[in-house]
Amino acid sequence: MSVKLQPNMTQNARDLRICEDYWAYDNQSDYIAHVETVCEKYEISSPVLFAIIAQCYVYLDDVVCEYCGYPCPLEVPADIPYMRAKDGWLCAICEHALWRTDKERK
């Protein structure tokens, strides 16, 4: 039950550590301060930080699509408590398929 990181093939160990540190945000403290801390630690700017984390696929292993089992992707740390609090989740493909099925029935 955790956040999983799947780095891009071009990312190195340092990039992965940067992603791990970024995604370790606790959703309780100041987000901007967290970003600044990660940037200071690795001596990078925030645009570089966001370019690095954008290359890493991040998902929750405990929130999966109700139909196909696809893990829930994350875009920002604030998604973590939000997605875990939901009663259920559908990936975009299954949600679209169900919408089309419901629409065709009407």
ChimeraX attribute file (.defattr): number of C-alpha atoms within 10 A of each C-alpha:
attribute: neighborCount
match mode: 1-to-1
recipient: residues
	/A:1	7
	/A:2	10
	/A:3	18
	/A:4	18
	/A:5	17
	/A:6	13
	/A:7	19
	/A:8	15
	/A:9	8
	/A:10	8
	/A:11	14
	/A:12	10
	/A:13	9
	/A:14	11
	/A:15	19
	/A:16	19
	/A:17	12
	/A:18	19
	/A:19	24
	/A:20	17
	/A:21	16
	/A:22	21
	/A:23	22
	/A:24	12
	/A:25	16
	/A:26	14
	/A:27	14
	/A:28	7
	/A:29	9
	/A:30	10
	/A:31	15
	/A:32	8
	/A:33	10
	/A:34	18
	/A:35	19
	/A:36	15
	/A:37	14
	/A:38	18
	/A:39	20
	/A:40	12
	/A:41	11
	/A:42	13
	/A:43	12
	/A:44	12
	/A:45	14
	/A:46	14
	/A:47	9
	/A:48	12
	/A:49	20
	/A:50	15
	/A:51	11
	/A:52	18
	/A:53	23
	/A:54	14
	/A:55	17
	/A:56	20
	/A:57	15
	/A:58	23
	/A:59	20
	/A:60	20
	/A:61	14
	/A:62	13
	/A:63	24
	/A:64	19
	/A:65	17
	/A:66	14
	/A:67	11
	/A:68	11
	/A:69	12
	/A:70	18
	/A:71	19
	/A:72	21
	/A:73	19
	/A:74	18
	/A:75	12
	/A:76	12
	/A:77	17
	/A:78	15
	/A:79	15
	/A:80	21
	/A:81	11
	/A:82	9
	/A:83	18
	/A:84	14
	/A:85	10
	/A:86	9
	/A:87	7
	/A:88	11
	/A:89	19
	/A:90	19
	/A:91	18
	/A:92	10
	/A:93	12
	/A:94	16
	/A:95	15
	/A:96	12
	/A:97	12
	/A:98	13
	/A:99	11
	/A:100	11
	/A:101	11
	/A:102	10
	/A:103	9
	/A:104	8
	/A:105	6
	/A:106	5
